[in-house]
Amino acid sequence: MILEAVMLPVKPGLESDFEAAFKKASKIISSMDGYLSHELHKCIEVQGKYLLFVRWETLESHTVGFRNSPEFQE
């Protein structure tokens, strides 16, 4: 299993828009081959900071399968 950890900065005031867009993105991510699970956490200390964890079966599932897919562009 591979754990991808990404810090996602969001412009202050746009958090609600980001969270709505992420719900759509979650459906895309979770449909990919090799996807296991994901979690999105909002930082309580810094406004506009989120931490995303995505678990993949293999590194290639993330780097080749997901990153090179047309769905990634969405």
Distance bins in CASP14 RR format, pairs under 12 A and 6 or more apart:
PFRMAT RR
TARGET T0000
AUTHOR 0000-0000-0000
RMODE 2
METHOD distances of the structure
MODEL  1
1 34 0 0 0 0 1 0 0 0 0 0 0
1 35 0 0 0 0 0 1 0 0 0 0 0
1 36 1 0 0 1 0 0 0 0 0 0 0
1 37 0 0 0 0 1 0 0 0 0 0 0
1 53 0 0 0 0 0 1 0 0 0 0 0
1 54 0 0 0 0 0 1 0 0 0 0 0
1 55 1 0 1 0 0 0 0 0 0 0 0
1 56 1 0 0 1 0 0 0 0 0 0 0
1 57 1 0 0 1 0 0 0 0 0 0 0
1 58 0 0 0 0 1 0 0 0 0 0 0
1 59 0 0 0 0 0 1 0 0 0 0 0
1 61 0 0 0 0 1 0 0 0 0 0 0
1 62 0 0 0 0 0 1 0 0 0 0 0
2 34 0 0 0 0 1 0 0 0 0 0 0
2 35 0 0 0 0 0 1 0 0 0 0 0
2 36 0 0 0 0 1 0 0 0 0 0 0
2 37 0 0 0 0 0 1 0 0 0 0 0
2 53 0 0 0 0 0 1 0 0 0 0 0
2 54 0 0 0 0 1 0 0 0 0 0 0
2 55 1 0 0 1 0 0 0 0 0 0 0
2 56 1 0 1 0 0 0 0 0 0 0 0
2 57 1 0 0 1 0 0 0 0 0 0 0
2 58 1 0 0 1 0 0 0 0 0 0 0
2 59 1 0 1 0 0 0 0 0 0 0 0
2 60 0 0 0 0 1 0 0 0 0 0 0
2 61 1 0 0 1 0 0 0 0 0 0 0
2 62 1 0 0 1 0 0 0 0 0 0 0
2 63 0 0 0 0 1 0 0 0 0 0 0
2 64 0 0 0 0 0 1 0 0 0 0 0
2 66 0 0 0 0 0 1 0 0 0 0 0
3 36 0 0 0 0 1 0 0 0 0 0 0
3 37 0 0 0 0 1 0 0 0 0 0 0
3 38 0 0 0 0 0 1 0 0 0 0 0
3 39 0 0 0 0 0 1 0 0 0 0 0
3 51 0 0 0 0 0 1 0 0 0 0 0
3 52 0 0 0 0 0 1 0 0 0 0 0
3 53 1 0 0 1 0 0 0 0 0 0 0
3 54 1 0 0 1 0 0 0 0 0 0 0
3 55 1 0 1 0 0 0 0 0 0 0 0
3 56 0 0 0 0 1 0 0 0 0 0 0
3 57 0 0 0 0 0 1 0 0 0 0 0
3 59 0 0 0 0 0 1 0 0 0 0 0
3 62 0 0 0 0 1 0 0 0 0 0 0
4 29 0 0 0 0 0 1 0 0 0 0 0
4 32 0 0 0 0 0 1 0 0 0 0 0
4 34 0 0 0 0 0 1 0 0 0 0 0
4 35 0 0 0 0 0 1 0 0 0 0 0
4 36 0 0 0 0 0 1 0 0 0 0 0
4 37 0 0 0 0 0 1 0 0 0 0 0
4 38 0 0 0 0 1 0 0 0 0 0 0
4 39 0 0 0 0 0 1 0 0 0 0 0
4 51 0 0 0 0 0 1 0 0 0 0 0
4 52 1 0 0 1 0 0 0 0 0 0 0
4 53 1 0 0 1 0 0 0 0 0 0 0
4 54 1 0 1 0 0 0 0 0 0 0 0
4 55 1 0 0 1 0 0 0 0 0 0 0
4 56 1 0 0 1 0 0 0 0 0 0 0
4 57 0 0 0 0 0 1 0 0 0 0 0
4 58 0 0 0 0 0 1 0 0 0 0 0
4 59 0 0 0 0 1 0 0 0 0 0 0
4 61 0 0 0 0 1 0 0 0 0 0 0
4 62 1 0 1 0 0 0 0 0 0 0 0
4 63 0 0 0 0 1 0 0 0 0 0 0
4 66 0 0 0 0 1 0 0 0 0 0 0
4 67 0 0 0 0 0 1 0 0 0 0 0
5 38 0 0 0 0 0 1 0 0 0 0 0
5 39 0 0 0 0 0 1 0 0 0 0 0
5 40 0 0 0 0 0 1 0 0 0 0 0
5 41 0 0 0 0 0 1 0 0 0 0 0
5 50 0 0 0 0 0 1 0 0 0 0 0
5 51 1 0 0 1 0 0 0 0 0 0 0
5 52 1 0 0 1 0 0 0 0 0 0 0
5 53 1 0 1 0 0 0 0 0 0 0 0
5 54 0 0 0 0 1 0 0 0 0 0 0
5 55 0 0 0 0 0 1 0 0 0 0 0
5 56 0 0 0 0 0 1 0 0 0 0 0
5 62 0 0 0 0 0 1 0 0 0 0 0
6 22 0 0 0 0 0 1 0 0 0 0 0
6 25 0 0 0 0 0 1 0 0 0 0 0
6 29 0 0 0 0 0 1 0 0 0 0 0
6 38 0 0 0 0 0 1 0 0 0 0 0
6 39 0 0 0 0 0 1 0 0 0 0 0
6 40 0 0 0 0 1 0 0 0 0 0 0
6 41 0 0 0 0 0 1 0 0 0 0 0
6 49 0 0 0 0 0 1 0 0 0 0 0
6 50 0 0 0 0 1 0 0 0 0 0 0
6 51 1 0 0 1 0 0 0 0 0 0 0
6 52 1 0 1 0 0 0 0 0 0 0 0
6 53 0 0 0 0 1 0 0 0 0 0 0
6 54 1 0 0 1 0 0 0 0 0 0 0
6 62 0 0 0 0 0 1 0 0 0 0 0
7 40 0 0 0 0 0 1 0 0 0 0 0
7 41 0 0 0 0 0 1 0 0 0 0 0
7 42 0 0 0 0 0 1 0 0 0 0 0
7 43 0 0 0 0 1 0 0 0 0 0 0
7 46 0 0 0 0 0 1 0 0 0 0 0
7 48 0 0 0 0 0 1 0 0 0 0 0
7 49 1 0 0 1 0 0 0 0 0 0 0
7 50 1 0 0 1 0 0 0 0 0 0 0
7 51 1 0 1 0 0 0 0 0 0 0 0
7 52 0 0 0 0 1 0 0 0 0 0 0
7 53 0 0 0 0 0 1 0 0 0 0 0
8 14 0 0 0 0 0 1 0 0 0 0 0
8 15 0 0 0 0 0 1 0 0 0 0 0
8 18 1 0 0 1 0 0 0 0 0 0 0
8 19 0 0 0 0 0 1 0 0 0 0 0
8 21 0 0 0 0 0 1 0 0 0 0 0
8 22 0 0 0 0 1 0 0 0 0 0 0
8 25 0 0 0 0 0 1 0 0 0 0 0
8 40 0 0 0 0 1 0 0 0 0 0 0
8 41 0 0 0 0 1 0 0 0 0 0 0
8 42 0 0 0 0 1 0 0 0 0 0 0
8 43 0 0 0 0 1 0 0 0 0 0 0
8 46 0 0 0 0 0 1 0 0 0 0 0
8 48 0 0 0 0 1 0 0 0 0 0 0
8 49 1 0 0 1 0 0 0 0 0 0 0
8 50 1 0 1 0 0 0 0 0 0 0 0
8 51 1 0 0 1 0 0 0 0 0 0 0
8 52 1 0 1 0 0 0 0 0 0 0 0
8 53 0 0 0 0 0 1 0 0 0 0 0
8 54 0 0 0 0 0 1 0 0 0 0 0
9 15 0 0 0 0 0 1 0 0 0 0 0
9 18 0 0 0 0 1 0 0 0 0 0 0
9 42 0 0 0 0 0 1 0 0 0 0 0
9 43 0 0 0 0 1 0 0 0 0 0 0
9 46 0 0 0 0 1 0 0 0 0 0 0
9 47 0 0 0 0 0 1 0 0 0 0 0
9 48 1 0 0 1 0 0 0 0 0 0 0
9 49 1 0 0 1 0 0 0 0 0 0 0
9 50 1 0 0 1 0 0 0 0 0 0 0
9 51 0 0 0 0 0 1 0 0 0 0 0
9 52 0 0 0 0 0 1 0 0 0 0 0
10 16 0 0 0 0 1 0 0 0 0 0 0
10 17 0 0 0 0 1 0 0 0 0 0 0
10 18 1 0 1 0 0 0 0 0 0 0 0
10 19 0 0 0 0 1 0 0 0 0 0 0
10 20 0 0 0 0 0 1 0 0 0 0 0
10 21 0 0 0 0 1 0 0 0 0 0 0
10 22 0 0 0 0 1 0 0 0 0 0 0
10 40 0 0 0 0 0 1 0 0 0 0 0
10 42 0 0 0 0 1 0 0 0 0 0 0
10 43 0 0 0 0 0 1 0 0 0 0 0
10 46 0 0 0 0 0 1 0 0 0 0 0
10 47 0 0 0 0 1 0 0 0 0 0 0
10 48 1 0 1 0 0 0 0 0 0 0 0
10 49 1 0 0 1 0 0 0 0 0 0 0
10 50 1 0 0 1 0 0 0 0 0 0 0
10 51 0 0 0 0 0 1 0 0 0 0 0
10 52 0 0 0 0 0 1 0 0 0 0 0
11 17 0 0 0 0 1 0 0 0 0 0 0
11 18 0 0 0 0 1 0 0 0 0 0 0
11 47 0 0 0 0 1 0 0 0 0 0 0
11 48 1 0 0 1 0 0 0 0 0 0 0
11 49 0 0 0 0 0 1 0 0 0 0 0
11 50 0 0 0 0 0 1 0 0 0 0 0
12 18 0 0 0 0 0 1 0 0 0 0 0
12 46 0 0 0 0 0 1 0 0 0 0 0
12 47 1 0 1 0 0 0 0 0 0 0 0
12 48 1 0 0 1 0 0 0 0 0 0 0
12 49 0 0 0 0 0 1 0 0 0 0 0
13 19 0 0 0 0 0 1 0 0 0 0 0
13 47 0 0 0 0 1 0 0 0 0 0 0
13 48 1 0 0 1 0 0 0 0 0 0 0
14 20 0 0 0 0 0 1 0 0 0 0 0
14 21 0 0 0 0 1 0 0 0 0 0 0
14 22 0 0 0 0 0 1 0 0 0 0 0
14 47 0 0 0 0 0 1 0 0 0 0 0
14 48 0 0 0 0 1 0 0 0 0 0 0
14 50 0 0 0 0 0 1 0 0 0 0 0
15 21 0 0 0 0 0 1 0 0 0 0 0
15 22 0 0 0 0 0 1 0 0 0 0 0
15 40 0 0 0 0 0 1 0 0 0 0 0
15 42 1 0 0 1 0 0 0 0 0 0 0
15 43 0 0 0 0 0 1 0 0 0 0 0
15 46 0 0 0 0 0 1 0 0 0 0 0
15 47 1 0 0 1 0 0 0 0 0 0 0
15 48 1 0 1 0 0 0 0 0 0 0 0
15 49 0 0 0 0 1 0 0 0 0 0 0
15 50 0 0 0 0 1 0 0 0 0 0 0
16 22 0 0 0 0 0 1 0 0 0 0 0
16 23 0 0 0 0 0 1 0 0 0 0 0
16 42 0 0 0 0 0 1 0 0 0 0 0
16 48 0 0 0 0 0 1 0 0 0 0 0
17 23 0 0 0 0 0 1 0 0 0 0 0
17 24 0 0 0 0 0 1 0 0 0 0 0
17 48 0 0 0 0 0 1 0 0 0 0 0
18 24 0 0 0 0 0 1 0 0 0 0 0
18 25 0 0 0 0 1 0 0 0 0 0 0
18 40 0 0 0 0 1 0 0 0 0 0 0
18 42 0 0 0 0 1 0 0 0 0 0 0
18 47 0 0 0 0 0 1 0 0 0 0 0
18 48 0 0 0 0 1 0 0 0 0 0 0
18 49 0 0 0 0 0 1 0 0 0 0 0
18 50 1 0 0 1 0 0 0 0 0 0 0
18 52 0 0 0 0 0 1 0 0 0 0 0
19 25 0 0 0 0 0 1 0 0 0 0 0
19 26 0 0 0 0 0 1 0 0 0 0 0
19 40 0 0 0 0 1 0 0 0 0 0 0
19 41 0 0 0 0 0 1 0 0 0 0 0
19 42 0 0 0 0 1 0 0 0 0 0 0
19 48 0 0 0 0 0 1 0 0 0 0 0
19 50 0 0 0 0 1 0 0 0 0 0 0
19 52 0 0 0 0 0 1 0 0 0 0 0
20 26 0 0 0 0 0 1 0 0 0 0 0
21 27 0 0 0 0 0 1 0 0 0 0 0
21 28 0 0 0 0 0 1 0 0 0 0 0
21 40 0 0 0 0 0 1 0 0 0 0 0
21 50 0 0 0 0 0 1 0 0 0 0 0
21 74 0 0 0 0 0 1 0 0 0 0 0
22 28 0 0 0 0 0 1 0 0 0 0 0
22 29 0 0 0 0 1 0 0 0 0 0 0
22 30 0 0 0 0 0 1 0 0 0 0 0
22 38 0 0 0 0 1 0 0 0 0 0 0
22 39 0 0 0 0 0 1 0 0 0 0 0
22 40 1 0 0 1 0 0 0 0 0 0 0
22 41 0 0 0 0 0 1 0 0 0 0 0
22 42 0 0 0 0 0 1 0 0 0 0 0
22 50 0 0 0 0 1 0 0 0 0 0 0
22 52 0 0 0 0 1 0 0 0 0 0 0
22 54 0 0 0 0 0 1 0 0 0 0 0
23 29 0 0 0 0 0 1 0 0 0 0 0
23 30 0 0 0 0 0 1 0 0 0 0 0
23 38 0 0 0 0 0 1 0 0 0 0 0
23 40 0 0 0 0 1 0 0 0 0 0 0
24 30 0 0 0 0 0 1 0 0 0 0 0
24 31 0 0 0 0 0 1 0 0 0 0 0
24 71 0 0 0 0 0 1 0 0 0 0 0
24 74 0 0 0 0 1 0 0 0 0 0 0
25 31 0 0 0 0 0 1 0 0 0 0 0
25 32 0 0 0 0 0 1 0 0 0 0 0
25 38 0 0 0 0 1 0 0 0 0 0 0
25 40 0 0 0 0 1 0 0 0 0 0 0
25 50 0 0 0 0 0 1 0 0 0 0 0
25 52 0 0 0 0 1 0 0 0 0 0 0
25 54 0 0 0 0 0 1 0 0 0 0 0
25 66 0 0 0 0 0 1 0 0 0 0 0
25 71 0 0 0 0 1 0 0 0 0 0 0
25 72 0 0 0 0 1 0 0 0 0 0 0
25 73 0 0 0 0 0 1 0 0 0 0 0
25 74 1 0 0 1 0 0 0 0 0 0 0
26 32 0 0 0 0 0 1 0 0 0 0 0
26 35 0 0 0 0 0 1 0 0 0 0 0
26 37 0 0 0 0 0 1 0 0 0 0 0
26 38 1 0 0 1 0 0 0 0 0 0 0
26 39 0 0 0 0 0 1 0 0 0 0 0
26 40 1 0 0 1 0 0 0 0 0 0 0
26 52 0 0 0 0 1 0 0 0 0 0 0
26 54 0 0 0 0 1 0 0 0 0 0 0
26 74 0 0 0 0 0 1 0 0 0 0 0
27 35 0 0 0 0 0 1 0 0 0 0 0
27 38 0 0 0 0 0 1 0 0 0 0 0
27 71 0 0 0 0 1 0 0 0 0 0 0
27 74 0 0 0 0 1 0 0 0 0 0 0
28 35 0 0 0 0 1 0 0 0 0 0 0
28 38 0 0 0 0 0 1 0 0 0 0 0
28 54 0 0 0 0 0 1 0 0 0 0 0
28 66 0 0 0 0 1 0 0 0 0 0 0
28 69 0 0 0 0 1 0 0 0 0 0 0
28 70 0 0 0 0 0 1 0 0 0 0 0
28 71 1 0 1 0 0 0 0 0 0 0 0
28 72 1 0 0 1 0 0 0 0 0 0 0
28 73 0 0 0 0 1 0 0 0 0 0 0
28 74 1 0 1 0 0 0 0 0 0 0 0
29 35 1 0 0 1 0 0 0 0 0 0 0
29 36 0 0 0 0 0 1 0 0 0 0 0
29 37 0 0 0 0 1 0 0 0 0 0 0
29 38 1 0 1 0 0 0 0 0 0 0 0
29 39 0 0 0 0 0 1 0 0 0 0 0
29 40 0 0 0 0 0 1 0 0 0 0 0
29 52 0 0 0 0 1 0 0 0 0 0 0
29 53 0 0 0 0 0 1 0 0 0 0 0
29 54 1 0 0 1 0 0 0 0 0 0 0
29 55 0 0 0 0 0 1 0 0 0 0 0
29 56 0 0 0 0 1 0 0 0 0 0 0
29 61 0 0 0 0 0 1 0 0 0 0 0
29 62 0 0 0 0 1 0 0 0 0 0 0
29 65 0 0 0 0 0 1 0 0 0 0 0
29 66 1 0 0 1 0 0 0 0 0 0 0
29 67 0 0 0 0 0 1 0 0 0 0 0
29 69 0 0 0 0 0 1 0 0 0 0 0
29 71 0 0 0 0 1 0 0 0 0 0 0
29 72 0 0 0 0 1 0 0 0 0 0 0
29 74 0 0 0 0 0 1 0 0 0 0 0
30 36 0 0 0 0 1 0 0 0 0 0 0
30 37 0 0 0 0 1 0 0 0 0 0 0
30 38 1 0 0 1 0 0 0 0 0 0 0
30 39 0 0 0 0 0 1 0 0 0 0 0
30 54 0 0 0 0 1 0 0 0 0 0 0
30 55 0 0 0 0 0 1 0 0 0 0 0
30 56 0 0 0 0 0 1 0 0 0 0 0
30 66 0 0 0 0 0 1 0 0 0 0 0
30 71 0 0 0 0 0 1 0 0 0 0 0
31 38 0 0 0 0 0 1 0 0 0 0 0
31 65 0 0 0 0 0 1 0 0 0 0 0
31 66 0 0 0 0 0 1 0 0 0 0 0
31 69 0 0 0 0 1 0 0 0 0 0 0
31 71 1 0 0 1 0 0 0 0 0 0 0
31 72 0 0 0 0 0 1 0 0 0 0 0
31 74 0 0 0 0 0 1 0 0 0 0 0
32 38 0 0 0 0 0 1 0 0 0 0 0
32 54 0 0 0 0 1 0 0 0 0 0 0
32 55 0 0 0 0 0 1 0 0 0 0 0
32 56 0 0 0 0 1 0 0 0 0 0 0
32 57 0 0 0 0 0 1 0 0 0 0 0
32 58 0 0 0 0 0 1 0 0 0 0 0
32 60 0 0 0 0 0 1 0 0 0 0 0
32 61 1 0 0 1 0 0 0 0 0 0 0
32 62 0 0 0 0 1 0 0 0 0 0 0
32 63 0 0 0 0 0 1 0 0 0 0 0
32 64 0 0 0 0 0 1 0 0 0 0 0
32 65 1 0 0 1 0 0 0 0 0 0 0
32 66 1 0 1 0 0 0 0 0 0 0 0
32 67 0 0 0 0 1 0 0 0 0 0 0
32 68 0 0 0 0 0 1 0 0 0 0 0
32 69 1 0 0 1 0 0 0 0 0 0 0
32 70 0 0 0 0 0 1 0 0 0 0 0
32 71 1 0 0 1 0 0 0 0 0 0 0
32 72 0 0 0 0 1 0 0 0 0 0 0
32 74 0 0 0 0 0 1 0 0 0 0 0
33 56 0 0 0 0 1 0 0 0 0 0 0
33 57 0 0 0 0 1 0 0 0 0 0 0
33 58 0 0 0 0 1 0 0 0 0 0 0
33 60 0 0 0 0 1 0 0 0 0 0 0
33 61 1 0 0 1 0 0 0 0 0 0 0
33 62 0 0 0 0 0 1 0 0 0 0 0
33 64 0 0 0 0 0 1 0 0 0 0 0
33 65 1 0 0 1 0 0 0 0 0 0 0
33 66 0 0 0 0 1 0 0 0 0 0 0
33 68 0 0 0 0 0 1 0 0 0 0 0
33 69 0 0 0 0 1 0 0 0 0 0 0
33 71 0 0 0 0 0 1 0 0 0 0 0
34 54 0 0 0 0 0 1 0 0 0 0 0
34 55 0 0 0 0 1 0 0 0 0 0 0
34 56 1 0 1 0 0 0 0 0 0 0 0
34 57 1 0 1 0 0 0 0 0 0 0 0
34 58 1 0 0 1 0 0 0 0 0 0 0
34 59 0 0 0 0 0 1 0 0 0 0 0
34 60 0 0 0 0 1 0 0 0 0 0 0
34 61 1 1 0 0 0 0 0 0 0 0 0
34 62 0 0 0 0 1 0 0 0 0 0 0
34 63 0 0 0 0 0 1 0 0 0 0 0
34 64 0 0 0 0 0 1 0 0 0 0 0
34 65 0 0 0 0 1 0 0 0 0 0 0
34 66 0 0 0 0 1 0 0 0 0 0 0
34 69 0 0 0 0 0 1 0 0 0 0 0
35 54 1 0 0 1 0 0 0 0 0 0 0
35 55 1 0 0 1 0 0 0 0 0 0 0
35 56 1 0 0 1 0 0 0 0 0 0 0
35 57 1 0 0 1 0 0 0 0 0 0 0
35 58 0 0 0 0 0 1 0 0 0 0 0
35 61 1 0 0 1 0 0 0 0 0 0 0
35 62 0 0 0 0 1 0 0 0 0 0 0
35 65 0 0 0 0 1 0 0 0 0 0 0
35 66 1 0 0 1 0 0 0 0 0 0 0
35 69 0 0 0 0 0 1 0 0 0 0 0
35 71 0 0 0 0 0 1 0 0 0 0 0
36 53 0 0 0 0 0 1 0 0 0 0 0
36 54 0 0 0 0 1 0 0 0 0 0 0
36 55 1 1 0 0 0 0 0 0 0 0 0
36 56 1 0 0 1 0 0 0 0 0 0 0
36 57 1 0 0 1 0 0 0 0 0 0 0
36 58 0 0 0 0 0 1 0 0 0 0 0
36 61 0 0 0 0 1 0 0 0 0 0 0
36 62 0 0 0 0 0 1 0 0 0 0 0
37 52 0 0 0 0 0 1 0 0 0 0 0
37 53 0 0 0 0 1 0 0 0 0 0 0
37 54 1 0 0 1 0 0 0 0 0 0 0
37 55 1 0 1 0 0 0 0 0 0 0 0
37 56 0 0 0 0 1 0 0 0 0 0 0
37 57 0 0 0 0 0 1 0 0 0 0 0
38 50 0 0 0 0 0 1 0 0 0 0 0
38 51 0 0 0 0 0 1 0 0 0 0 0
38 52 1 0 0 1 0 0 0 0 0 0 0
38 53 1 0 0 1 0 0 0 0 0 0 0
38 54 1 0 1 0 0 0 0 0 0 0 0
38 55 1 0 0 1 0 0 0 0 0 0 0
38 56 0 0 0 0 1 0 0 0 0 0 0
38 62 0 0 0 0 0 1 0 0 0 0 0
38 66 0 0 0 0 0 1 0 0 0 0 0
39 50 0 0 0 0 0 1 0 0 0 0 0
39 51 0 0 0 0 1 0 0 0 0 0 0
39 52 1 0 0 1 0 0 0 0 0 0 0
39 53 1 0 1 0 0 0 0 0 0 0 0
39 54 0 0 0 0 1 0 0 0 0 0 0
39 55 0 0 0 0 1 0 0 0 0 0 0
40 49 0 0 0 0 0 1 0 0 0 0 0
40 50 1 0 1 0 0 0 0 0 0 0 0
40 51 1 0 0 1 0 0 0 0 0 0 0
40 52 1 0 1 0 0 0 0 0 0 0 0
40 53 0 0 0 0 1 0 0 0 0 0 0
40 54 0 0 0 0 1 0 0 0 0 0 0
41 48 0 0 0 0 0 1 0 0 0 0 0
41 49 0 0 0 0 1 0 0 0 0 0 0
41 50 1 0 0 1 0 0 0 0 0 0 0
41 51 1 0 1 0 0 0 0 0 0 0 0
41 52 1 0 0 1 0 0 0 0 0 0 0
41 53 1 0 0 1 0 0 0 0 0 0 0
42 48 1 0 0 1 0 0 0 0 0 0 0
42 49 1 0 0 1 0 0 0 0 0 0 0
42 50 1 0 1 0 0 0 0 0 0 0 0
42 51 0 0 0 0 1 0 0 0 0 0 0
42 52 0 0 0 0 0 1 0 0 0 0 0
43 49 1 1 0 0 0 0 0 0 0 0 0
43 50 1 0 0 1 0 0 0 0 0 0 0
43 51 1 0 0 1 0 0 0 0 0 0 0
43 52 0 0 0 0 0 1 0 0 0 0 0
44 50 0 0 0 0 0 1 0 0 0 0 0
44 51 0 0 0 0 0 1 0 0 0 0 0
45 51 0 0 0 0 0 1 0 0 0 0 0
54 61 0 0 0 0 1 0 0 0 0 0 0
54 62 1 0 0 1 0 0 0 0 0 0 0
54 63 0 0 0 0 0 1 0 0 0 0 0
54 66 0 0 0 0 1 0 0 0 0 0 0
54 67 0 0 0 0 0 1 0 0 0 0 0
55 61 0 0 0 0 1 0 0 0 0 0 0
55 62 0 0 0 0 1 0 0 0 0 0 0
56 62 1 0 1 0 0 0 0 0 0 0 0
56 63 0 0 0 0 1 0 0 0 0 0 0
56 64 0 0 0 0 0 1 0 0 0 0 0
56 65 0 0 0 0 1 0 0 0 0 0 0
56 66 1 0 0 1 0 0 0 0 0 0 0
56 67 0 0 0 0 0 1 0 0 0 0 0
57 65 0 0 0 0 0 1 0 0 0 0 0
57 66 0 0 0 0 0 1 0 0 0 0 0
58 64 0 0 0 0 1 0 0 0 0 0 0
58 65 0 0 0 0 1 0 0 0 0 0 0
58 66 0 0 0 0 0 1 0 0 0 0 0
59 65 0 0 0 0 0 1 0 0 0 0 0
59 66 0 0 0 0 0 1 0 0 0 0 0
59 67 0 0 0 0 0 1 0 0 0 0 0
60 66 0 0 0 0 1 0 0 0 0 0 0
60 67 0 0 0 0 1 0 0 0 0 0 0
60 68 0 0 0 0 1 0 0 0 0 0 0
61 67 0 0 0 0 1 0 0 0 0 0 0
61 68 0 0 0 0 0 1 0 0 0 0 0
61 69 0 0 0 0 0 1 0 0 0 0 0
62 68 0 0 0 0 0 1 0 0 0 0 0
62 69 0 0 0 0 0 1 0 0 0 0 0
62 72 0 0 0 0 0 1 0 0 0 0 0
63 69 0 0 0 0 0 1 0 0 0 0 0
63 72 0 0 0 0 0 1 0 0 0 0 0
64 72 0 0 0 0 0 1 0 0 0 0 0
65 71 0 0 0 0 1 0 0 0 0 0 0
65 72 0 0 0 0 1 0 0 0 0 0 0
66 72 1 0 1 0 0 0 0 0 0 0 0
66 73 0 0 0 0 0 1 0 0 0 0 0
66 74 0 0 0 0 0 1 0 0 0 0 0
67 73 0 0 0 0 0 1 0 0 0 0 0
END
